[in-house]
Amino acid sequence: MNKLSGPKRLTVLVYDANGLKNFWEDIIEVHTKQKEVEDSRLTKSALNKLRCEWTQRLEGRTRMLQKTSEKPKGQNTQLSIDSFQEIQKTVS
């Protein structure tokens, strides 16, 4: 008898409810441990602190730019083109 003509034996894996429960509990335990490690790593990370510092810097810069744009025209310290041309005529 050769291998192809003989009776075939199929192997079937059978799990009972307790085995399935233990399998999923192990999966959940591993996932929980991985999540705890990741959360711990994130809390120790300096990224959140850096983000807060940059947000404060940007807010300060925005406020500063808004204050300078709100100045009345009389308080503007920059020379206008007309006044620059007048200064240039007096110098020449």
PDB file as gemmi writes it, atoms N, CA and C in Angstrom:
CRYST1    1.000    1.000    1.000  90.00  90.00  90.00 P 1                      
ATOM      1  N   MET A   1       0.825  -1.175   0.000  1.00  0.00           N  
ATOM      2  CA  MET A   1       0.000   0.000   0.000  1.00  0.00           C  
ATOM      3  C   MET A   1       0.874   1.245   0.000  1.00  0.00           C  
ATOM      4  N   ASN A   2       0.561   2.140  -0.874  1.00  0.00           N  
ATOM      5  CA  ASN A   2       1.332   3.364  -0.858  1.00  0.00           C  
ATOM      6  C   ASN A   2       0.637   4.426  -0.002  1.00  0.00           C  
ATOM      7  N   LYS A   3       1.282   5.543   0.136  1.00  0.00           N  
ATOM      8  CA  LYS A   3       0.774   6.577   1.039  1.00  0.00           C  
ATOM      9  C   LYS A   3      -0.513   7.215   0.520  1.00  0.00           C  
ATOM     10  N   LEU A   4      -0.694   7.268  -0.762  1.00  0.00           N  
ATOM     11  CA  LEU A   4      -1.853   7.941  -1.308  1.00  0.00           C  
ATOM     12  C   LEU A   4      -3.126   7.109  -1.236  1.00  0.00           C  
ATOM     13  N   SER A   5      -3.017   5.798  -1.238  1.00  0.00           N  
ATOM     14  CA  SER A   5      -4.214   4.971  -1.282  1.00  0.00           C  
ATOM     15  C   SER A   5      -4.716   4.578   0.108  1.00  0.00           C  
ATOM     16  N   GLY A   6      -3.946   4.800   1.152  1.00  0.00           N  
ATOM     17  CA  GLY A   6      -4.352   4.399   2.495  1.00  0.00           C  
ATOM     18  C   GLY A   6      -5.349   5.365   3.109  1.00  0.00           C  
ATOM     19  N   PRO A   7      -5.960   4.951   4.203  1.00  0.00           N  
ATOM     20  CA  PRO A   7      -6.929   5.831   4.873  1.00  0.00           C  
ATOM     21  C   PRO A   7      -6.214   7.082   5.428  1.00  0.00           C  
ATOM     22  N   LYS A   8      -6.870   8.201   5.306  1.00  0.00           N  
ATOM     23  CA  LYS A   8      -6.283   9.448   5.771  1.00  0.00           C  
ATOM     24  C   LYS A   8      -6.755   9.722   7.187  1.00  0.00           C  
ATOM     25  N   ARG A   9      -5.829  10.136   7.988  1.00  0.00           N  
ATOM     26  CA  ARG A   9      -6.180  10.507   9.350  1.00  0.00           C  
ATOM     27  C   ARG A   9      -6.063  12.037   9.456  1.00  0.00           C  
ATOM     28  N   LEU A  10      -7.132  12.621   9.815  1.00  0.00           N  
ATOM     29  CA  LEU A  10      -7.139  14.058   9.988  1.00  0.00           C  
ATOM     30  C   LEU A  10      -6.912  14.372  11.455  1.00  0.00           C  
ATOM     31  N   THR A  11      -6.044  15.335  11.689  1.00  0.00           N  
ATOM     32  CA  THR A  11      -5.847  15.747  13.079  1.00  0.00           C  
ATOM     33  C   THR A  11      -6.686  16.994  13.312  1.00  0.00           C  
ATOM     34  N   VAL A  12      -7.425  16.961  14.334  1.00  0.00           N  
ATOM     35  CA  VAL A  12      -8.313  18.062  14.668  1.00  0.00           C  
ATOM     36  C   VAL A  12      -7.944  18.539  16.064  1.00  0.00           C  
ATOM     37  N   LEU A  13      -7.717  19.832  16.141  1.00  0.00           N  
ATOM     38  CA  LEU A  13      -7.434  20.414  17.448  1.00  0.00           C  
ATOM     39  C   LEU A  13      -8.754  20.779  18.106  1.00  0.00           C  
ATOM     40  N   VAL A  14      -8.926  20.297  19.302  1.00  0.00           N  
ATOM     41  CA  VAL A  14     -10.159  20.557  20.020  1.00  0.00           C  
ATOM     42  C   VAL A  14      -9.809  21.306  21.294  1.00  0.00           C  
ATOM     43  N   TYR A  15     -10.475  22.436  21.484  1.00  0.00           N  
ATOM     44  CA  TYR A  15     -10.274  23.219  22.696  1.00  0.00           C  
ATOM     45  C   TYR A  15     -11.565  23.208  23.482  1.00  0.00           C  
ATOM     46  N   ASP A  16     -11.403  23.075  24.755  1.00  0.00           N  
ATOM     47  CA  ASP A  16     -12.590  23.205  25.587  1.00  0.00           C  
ATOM     48  C   ASP A  16     -12.722  24.666  26.014  1.00  0.00           C  
ATOM     49  N   ALA A  17     -13.775  25.005  26.670  1.00  0.00           N  
ATOM     50  CA  ALA A  17     -14.048  26.388  27.056  1.00  0.00           C  
ATOM     51  C   ALA A  17     -12.968  26.922  27.989  1.00  0.00           C  
ATOM     52  N   ASN A  18     -12.466  26.110  28.873  1.00  0.00           N  
ATOM     53  CA  ASN A  18     -11.442  26.545  29.822  1.00  0.00           C  
ATOM     54  C   ASN A  18     -10.141  26.867  29.086  1.00  0.00           C  
ATOM     55  N   GLY A  19      -9.802  26.048  28.097  1.00  0.00           N  
ATOM     56  CA  GLY A  19      -8.596  26.300  27.325  1.00  0.00           C  
ATOM     57  C   GLY A  19      -8.679  27.608  26.552  1.00  0.00           C  
ATOM     58  N   LEU A  20      -9.831  27.876  25.934  1.00  0.00           N  
ATOM     59  CA  LEU A  20     -10.022  29.132  25.225  1.00  0.00           C  
ATOM     60  C   LEU A  20      -9.970  30.325  26.173  1.00  0.00           C  
ATOM     61  N   LYS A  21     -10.591  30.150  27.334  1.00  0.00           N  
ATOM     62  CA  LYS A  21     -10.587  31.229  28.325  1.00  0.00           C  
ATOM     63  C   LYS A  21      -9.155  31.539  28.759  1.00  0.00           C  
ATOM     64  N   ASN A  22      -8.369  30.518  29.032  1.00  0.00           N  
ATOM     65  CA  ASN A  22      -6.978  30.719  29.448  1.00  0.00           C  
ATOM     66  C   ASN A  22      -6.153  31.370  28.334  1.00  0.00           C  
ATOM     67  N   PHE A  23      -6.415  30.942  27.085  1.00  0.00           N  
ATOM     68  CA  PHE A  23      -5.705  31.515  25.949  1.00  0.00           C  
ATOM     69  C   PHE A  23      -5.944  33.018  25.864  1.00  0.00           C  
ATOM     70  N   TRP A  24      -7.205  33.436  25.914  1.00  0.00           N  
ATOM     71  CA  TRP A  24      -7.524  34.863  25.795  1.00  0.00           C  
ATOM     72  C   TRP A  24      -7.080  35.657  27.011  1.00  0.00           C  
ATOM     73  N   GLU A  25      -7.120  35.052  28.168  1.00  0.00           N  
ATOM     74  CA  GLU A  25      -6.628  35.735  29.370  1.00  0.00           C  
ATOM     75  C   GLU A  25      -5.131  36.009  29.258  1.00  0.00           C  
ATOM     76  N   ASP A  26      -4.393  35.053  28.687  1.00  0.00           N  
ATOM     77  CA  ASP A  26      -2.956  35.261  28.483  1.00  0.00           C  
ATOM     78  C   ASP A  26      -2.714  36.389  27.483  1.00  0.00           C  
ATOM     79  N   ILE A  27      -3.485  36.409  26.411  1.00  0.00           N  
ATOM     80  CA  ILE A  27      -3.351  37.467  25.411  1.00  0.00           C  
ATOM     81  C   ILE A  27      -3.643  38.828  26.044  1.00  0.00           C  
ATOM     82  N   ILE A  28      -4.705  38.908  26.828  1.00  0.00           N  
ATOM     83  CA  ILE A  28      -5.081  40.167  27.476  1.00  0.00           C  
ATOM     84  C   ILE A  28      -4.017  40.603  28.474  1.00  0.00           C  
ATOM     85  N   GLU A  29      -3.442  39.662  29.197  1.00  0.00           N  
ATOM     86  CA  GLU A  29      -2.400  39.986  30.172  1.00  0.00           C  
ATOM     87  C   GLU A  29      -1.162  40.570  29.476  1.00  0.00           C  
ATOM     88  N   VAL A  30      -0.764  39.958  28.374  1.00  0.00           N  
ATOM     89  CA  VAL A  30       0.387  40.456  27.627  1.00  0.00           C  
ATOM     90  C   VAL A  30       0.095  41.862  27.090  1.00  0.00           C  
ATOM     91  N   HIS A  31      -1.093  42.058  26.558  1.00  0.00           N  
ATOM     92  CA  HIS A  31      -1.469  43.361  26.028  1.00  0.00           C  
ATOM     93  C   HIS A  31      -1.492  44.414  27.132  1.00  0.00           C  
ATOM     94  N   THR A  32      -2.007  44.057  28.298  1.00  0.00           N  
ATOM     95  CA  THR A  32      -2.060  44.996  29.423  1.00  0.00           C  
ATOM     96  C   THR A  32      -0.660  45.406  29.863  1.00  0.00           C  
ATOM     97  N   LYS A  33       0.249  44.436  29.918  1.00  0.00           N  
ATOM     98  CA  LYS A  33       1.626  44.749  30.302  1.00  0.00           C  
ATOM     99  C   LYS A  33       2.281  45.677  29.279  1.00  0.00           C  
ATOM    100  N   GLN A  34       2.058  45.412  28.003  1.00  0.00           N  
ATOM    101  CA  GLN A  34       2.617  46.264  26.959  1.00  0.00           C  
ATOM    102  C   GLN A  34       2.064  47.682  27.053  1.00  0.00           C  
ATOM    103  N   LYS A  35       0.778  47.806  27.344  1.00  0.00           N  
ATOM    104  CA  LYS A  35       0.149  49.125  27.471  1.00  0.00           C  
ATOM    105  C   LYS A  35       0.716  49.873  28.674  1.00  0.00           C  
ATOM    106  N   GLU A  36       0.925  49.188  29.781  1.00  0.00           N  
ATOM    107  CA  GLU A  36       1.495  49.828  30.973  1.00  0.00           C  
ATOM    108  C   GLU A  36       2.914  50.327  30.692  1.00  0.00           C  
ATOM    109  N   VAL A  37       3.698  49.523  29.998  1.00  0.00           N  
ATOM    110  CA  VAL A  37       5.068  49.927  29.659  1.00  0.00           C  
ATOM    111  C   VAL A  37       5.040  51.155  28.754  1.00  0.00           C  
ATOM    112  N   GLU A  38       4.144  51.160  27.774  1.00  0.00           N  
ATOM    113  CA  GLU A  38       4.041  52.293  26.858  1.00  0.00           C  
ATOM    114  C   GLU A  38       3.581  53.555  27.592  1.00  0.00           C  
ATOM    115  N   ASP A  39       2.597  53.426  28.476  1.00  0.00           N  
ATOM    116  CA  ASP A  39       2.132  54.574  29.255  1.00  0.00           C  
ATOM    117  C   ASP A  39       3.245  55.118  30.143  1.00  0.00           C  
ATOM    118  N   SER A  40       4.002  54.230  30.746  1.00  0.00           N  
ATOM    119  CA  SER A  40       5.125  54.646  31.589  1.00  0.00           C  
ATOM    120  C   SER A  40       6.170  55.387  30.769  1.00  0.00           C  
ATOM    121  N   ARG A  41       6.448  54.890  29.587  1.00  0.00           N  
ATOM    122  CA  ARG A  41       7.422  55.531  28.716  1.00  0.00           C  
ATOM    123  C   ARG A  41       6.960  56.928  28.314  1.00  0.00           C  
ATOM    124  N   LEU A  42       5.666  57.073  28.020  1.00  0.00           N  
ATOM    125  CA  LEU A  42       5.139  58.369  27.617  1.00  0.00           C  
ATOM    126  C   LEU A  42       5.171  59.381  28.755  1.00  0.00           C  
ATOM    127  N   THR A  43       4.912  58.929  29.982  1.00  0.00           N  
ATOM    128  CA  THR A  43       4.932  59.867  31.111  1.00  0.00           C  
ATOM    129  C   THR A  43       6.353  60.323  31.422  1.00  0.00           C  
ATOM    130  N   LYS A  44       7.334  59.487  31.142  1.00  0.00           N  
ATOM    131  CA  LYS A  44       8.729  59.856  31.378  1.00  0.00           C  
ATOM    132  C   LYS A  44       9.311  60.686  30.247  1.00  0.00           C  
ATOM    133  N   SER A  45       8.624  60.728  29.132  1.00  0.00           N  
ATOM    134  CA  SER A  45       9.125  61.427  27.961  1.00  0.00           C  
ATOM    135  C   SER A  45       9.104  62.938  28.176  1.00  0.00           C  
ATOM    136  N   ALA A  46      10.077  63.613  27.600  1.00  0.00           N  
ATOM    137  CA  ALA A  46      10.160  65.073  27.703  1.00  0.00           C  
ATOM    138  C   ALA A  46       9.350  65.757  26.613  1.00  0.00           C  
ATOM    139  N   LEU A  47       8.717  64.987  25.759  1.00  0.00           N  
ATOM    140  CA  LEU A  47       8.007  65.564  24.620  1.00  0.00           C  
ATOM    141  C   LEU A  47       6.864  66.471  25.066  1.00  0.00           C  
ATOM    142  N   ASN A  48       6.089  66.055  26.052  1.00  0.00           N  
ATOM    143  CA  ASN A  48       4.981  66.888  26.516  1.00  0.00           C  
ATOM    144  C   ASN A  48       5.483  68.206  27.085  1.00  0.00           C  
ATOM    145  N   LYS A  49       6.578  68.166  27.835  1.00  0.00           N  
ATOM    146  CA  LYS A  49       7.148  69.384  28.402  1.00  0.00           C  
ATOM    147  C   LYS A  49       7.602  70.320  27.283  1.00  0.00           C  
ATOM    148  N   LEU A  50       8.252  69.769  26.269  1.00  0.00           N  
ATOM    149  CA  LEU A  50       8.697  70.586  25.143  1.00  0.00           C  
ATOM    150  C   LEU A  50       7.521  71.201  24.391  1.00  0.00           C  
ATOM    151  N   ARG A  51       6.469  70.429  24.215  1.00  0.00           N  
ATOM    152  CA  ARG A  51       5.284  70.957  23.532  1.00  0.00           C  
ATOM    153  C   ARG A  51       4.690  72.123  24.308  1.00  0.00           C  
ATOM    154  N   CYS A  52       4.610  71.994  25.629  1.00  0.00           N  
ATOM    155  CA  CYS A  52       4.072  73.080  26.450  1.00  0.00           C  
ATOM    156  C   CYS A  52       4.948  74.318  26.356  1.00  0.00           C  
ATOM    157  N   GLU A  53       6.255  74.144  26.415  1.00  0.00           N  
ATOM    158  CA  GLU A  53       7.168  75.284  26.317  1.00  0.00           C  
ATOM    159  C   GLU A  53       7.022  75.988  24.969  1.00  0.00           C  
ATOM    160  N   TRP A  54       6.943  75.233  23.888  1.00  0.00           N  
ATOM    161  CA  TRP A  54       6.815  75.840  22.572  1.00  0.00           C  
ATOM    162  C   TRP A  54       5.468  76.536  22.416  1.00  0.00           C  
ATOM    163  N   THR A  55       4.424  75.963  22.992  1.00  0.00           N  
ATOM    164  CA  THR A  55       3.109  76.600  22.941  1.00  0.00           C  
ATOM    165  C   THR A  55       3.146  77.939  23.658  1.00  0.00           C  
ATOM    166  N   GLN A  56       3.801  77.986  24.831  1.00  0.00           N  
ATOM    167  CA  GLN A  56       3.919  79.241  25.566  1.00  0.00           C  
ATOM    168  C   GLN A  56       4.722  80.263  24.771  1.00  0.00           C  
ATOM    169  N   ARG A  57       5.806  79.835  24.146  1.00  0.00           N  
ATOM    170  CA  ARG A  57       6.615  80.752  23.345  1.00  0.00           C  
ATOM    171  C   ARG A  57       5.814  81.325  22.175  1.00  0.00           C  
ATOM    172  N   LEU A  58       5.068  80.443  21.502  1.00  0.00           N  
ATOM    173  CA  LEU A  58       4.279  80.907  20.362  1.00  0.00           C  
ATOM    174  C   LEU A  58       3.171  81.863  20.798  1.00  0.00           C  
ATOM    175  N   GLU A  59       2.535  81.570  21.936  1.00  0.00           N  
ATOM    176  CA  GLU A  59       1.496  82.469  22.441  1.00  0.00           C  
ATOM    177  C   GLU A  59       2.093  83.824  22.796  1.00  0.00           C  
ATOM    178  N   GLY A  60       3.267  83.825  23.430  1.00  0.00           N  
ATOM    179  CA  GLY A  60       3.932  85.079  23.766  1.00  0.00           C  
ATOM    180  C   GLY A  60       4.287  85.870  22.519  1.00  0.00           C  
ATOM    181  N   ARG A  61       4.785  85.191  21.524  1.00  0.00           N  
ATOM    182  CA  ARG A  61       5.145  85.871  20.270  1.00  0.00           C  
ATOM    183  C   ARG A  61       3.905  86.432  19.591  1.00  0.00           C  
ATOM    184  N   THR A  62       2.812  85.668  19.605  1.00  0.00           N  
ATOM    185  CA  THR A  62       1.566  86.140  19.000  1.00  0.00           C  
ATOM    186  C   THR A  62       1.071  87.388  19.719  1.00  0.00           C  
ATOM    187  N   ARG A  63       1.104  87.365  21.065  1.00  0.00           N  
ATOM    188  CA  ARG A  63       0.675  88.535  21.834  1.00  0.00           C  
ATOM    189  C   ARG A  63       1.548  89.749  21.519  1.00  0.00           C  
ATOM    190  N   MET A  64       2.865  89.528  21.420  1.00  0.00           N  
ATOM    191  CA  MET A  64       3.784  90.618  21.133  1.00  0.00           C  
ATOM    192  C   MET A  64       3.481  91.225  19.757  1.00  0.00           C  
ATOM    193  N   LEU A  65       3.255  90.369  18.765  1.00  0.00           N  
ATOM    194  CA  LEU A  65       2.952  90.862  17.429  1.00  0.00           C  
ATOM    195  C   LEU A  65       1.623  91.604  17.391  1.00  0.00           C  
ATOM    196  N   GLN A  66       0.654  91.133  18.160  1.00  0.00           N  
ATOM    197  CA  GLN A  66      -0.639  91.820  18.203  1.00  0.00           C  
ATOM    198  C   GLN A  66      -0.500  93.183  18.865  1.00  0.00           C  
ATOM    199  N   LYS A  67       0.317  93.302  19.898  1.00  0.00           N  
ATOM    200  CA  LYS A  67       0.517  94.576  20.574  1.00  0.00           C  
ATOM    201  C   LYS A  67       1.191  95.581  19.659  1.00  0.00           C  
ATOM    202  N   THR A  68       2.179  95.127  18.895  1.00  0.00           N  
ATOM    203  CA  THR A  68       2.872  96.052  18.003  1.00  0.00           C  
ATOM    204  C   THR A  68       1.982  96.491  16.854  1.00  0.00           C  
ATOM    205  N   SER A  69       1.077  95.652  16.408  1.00  0.00           N  
ATOM    206  CA  SER A  69       0.191  96.033  15.302  1.00  0.00           C  
ATOM    207  C   SER A  69      -0.948  96.919  15.793  1.00  0.00           C  
ATOM    208  N   GLU A  70      -1.218  96.954  17.098  1.00  0.00           N  
ATOM    209  CA  GLU A  70      -2.298  97.758  17.643  1.00  0.00           C  
ATOM    210  C   GLU A  70      -1.846  99.171  18.014  1.00  0.00           C  
ATOM    211  N   LYS A  71      -0.567  99.493  17.857  1.00  0.00           N  
ATOM    212  CA  LYS A  71      -0.074 100.824  18.205  1.00  0.00           C  
ATOM    213  C   LYS A  71      -0.699 101.864  17.289  1.00  0.00           C  
ATOM    214  N   PRO A  72      -1.057 103.026  17.850  1.00  0.00           N  
ATOM    215  CA  PRO A  72      -1.551 104.105  16.989  1.00  0.00           C  
ATOM    216  C   PRO A  72      -0.428 104.597  16.075  1.00  0.00           C  
ATOM    217  N   LYS A  73      -0.780 105.264  14.988  1.00  0.00           N  
ATOM    218  CA  LYS A  73       0.205 105.695  14.000  1.00  0.00           C  
ATOM    219  C   LYS A  73       1.201 106.680  14.579  1.00  0.00           C  
ATOM    220  N   GLY A  74       0.787 107.497  15.534  1.00  0.00           N  
ATOM    221  CA  GLY A  74       1.678 108.478  16.118  1.00  0.00           C  
ATOM    222  C   GLY A  74       2.793 107.848  16.927  1.00  0.00           C  
ATOM    223  N   GLN A  75       2.602 106.668  17.432  1.00  0.00           N  
ATOM    224  CA  GLN A  75       3.604 106.009  18.262  1.00  0.00           C  
ATOM    225  C   GLN A  75       4.508 105.079  17.468  1.00  0.00           C  
ATOM    226  N   ASN A  76       4.302 104.988  16.193  1.00  0.00           N  
ATOM    227  CA  ASN A  76       5.108 104.093  15.375  1.00  0.00           C  
ATOM    228  C   ASN A  76       6.541 104.618  15.304  1.00  0.00           C  
ATOM    229  N   THR A  77       7.497 103.792  15.597  1.00  0.00           N  
ATOM    230  CA  THR A  77       8.887 104.225  15.642  1.00  0.00           C  
ATOM    231  C   THR A  77       9.575 104.107  14.295  1.00  0.00           C  
ATOM    232  N   GLN A  78       8.961 103.473  13.342  1.00  0.00           N  
ATOM    233  CA  GLN A  78       9.577 103.320  12.032  1.00  0.00           C  
ATOM    234  C   GLN A  78       9.395 104.594  11.225  1.00  0.00           C  
ATOM    235  N   LEU A  79      10.379 104.921  10.434  1.00  0.00           N  
ATOM    236  CA  LEU A  79      10.314 106.098   9.590  1.00  0.00           C  
ATOM    237  C   LEU A  79       9.493 105.797   8.342  1.00  0.00           C  
ATOM    238  N   SER A  80       8.675 106.761   7.950  1.00  0.00           N  
ATOM    239  CA  SER A  80       7.927 106.576   6.712  1.00  0.00           C  
ATOM    240  C   SER A  80       8.837 106.900   5.534  1.00  0.00           C  
ATOM    241  N   ILE A  81       8.420 106.583   4.356  1.00  0.00           N  
ATOM    242  CA  ILE A  81       9.223 106.835   3.156  1.00  0.00           C  
ATOM    243  C   ILE A  81       9.375 108.337   2.941  1.00  0.00           C  
ATOM    244  N   ASP A  82       8.301 109.090   3.189  1.00  0.00           N  
ATOM    245  CA  ASP A  82       8.363 110.548   3.003  1.00  0.00           C  
ATOM    246  C   ASP A  82       9.393 111.184   3.922  1.00  0.00           C  
ATOM    247  N   SER A  83       9.375 110.787   5.183  1.00  0.00           N  
ATOM    248  CA  SER A  83      10.327 111.380   6.121  1.00  0.00           C  
ATOM    249  C   SER A  83      11.754 110.967   5.765  1.00  0.00           C  
ATOM    250  N   PHE A  84      11.933 109.784   5.242  1.00  0.00           N  
ATOM    251  CA  PHE A  84      13.254 109.335   4.832  1.00  0.00           C  
ATOM    252  C   PHE A  84      13.742 110.180   3.654  1.00  0.00           C  
ATOM    253  N   GLN A  85      12.863 110.468   2.709  1.00  0.00           N  
ATOM    254  CA  GLN A  85      13.244 111.283   1.555  1.00  0.00           C  
ATOM    255  C   GLN A  85      13.583 112.709   1.993  1.00  0.00           C  
ATOM    256  N   GLU A  86      12.861 113.251   2.970  1.00  0.00           N  
ATOM    257  CA  GLU A  86      13.137 114.592   3.469  1.00  0.00           C  
ATOM    258  C   GLU A  86      14.503 114.631   4.137  1.00  0.00           C  
ATOM    259  N   ILE A  87      14.830 113.585   4.893  1.00  0.00           N  
ATOM    260  CA  ILE A  87      16.124 113.518   5.568  1.00  0.00           C  
ATOM    261  C   ILE A  87      17.220 113.423   4.524  1.00  0.00           C  
ATOM    262  N   GLN A  88      16.983 112.684   3.498  1.00  0.00           N  
ATOM    263  CA  GLN A  88      17.986 112.515   2.447  1.00  0.00           C  
ATOM    264  C   GLN A  88      18.249 113.831   1.708  1.00  0.00           C  
ATOM    265  N   LYS A  89      17.184 114.643   1.490  1.00  0.00           N  
ATOM    266  CA  LYS A  89      17.357 115.945   0.811  1.00  0.00           C  
ATOM    267  C   LYS A  89      18.173 116.898   1.645  1.00  0.00           C  
ATOM    268  N   THR A  90      17.951 116.892   2.962  1.00  0.00           N  
ATOM    269  CA  THR A  90      18.681 117.815   3.831  1.00  0.00           C  
ATOM    270  C   THR A  90      20.148 117.443   3.936  1.00  0.00           C  
ATOM    271  N   VAL A  91      20.449 116.143   3.854  1.00  0.00           N  
ATOM    272  CA  VAL A  91      21.818 115.682   3.960  1.00  0.00           C  
ATOM    273  C   VAL A  91      22.589 116.003   2.679  1.00  0.00           C  
ATOM    274  N   SER A  92      21.952 115.901   1.516  1.00  0.00           N  
ATOM    275  CA  SER A  92      22.656 116.120   0.254  1.00  0.00           C  
ATOM    276  C   SER A  92      22.906 117.542  -0.033  1.00  0.00           C  
TER     277      SER A  92                                                      
END                                                                             
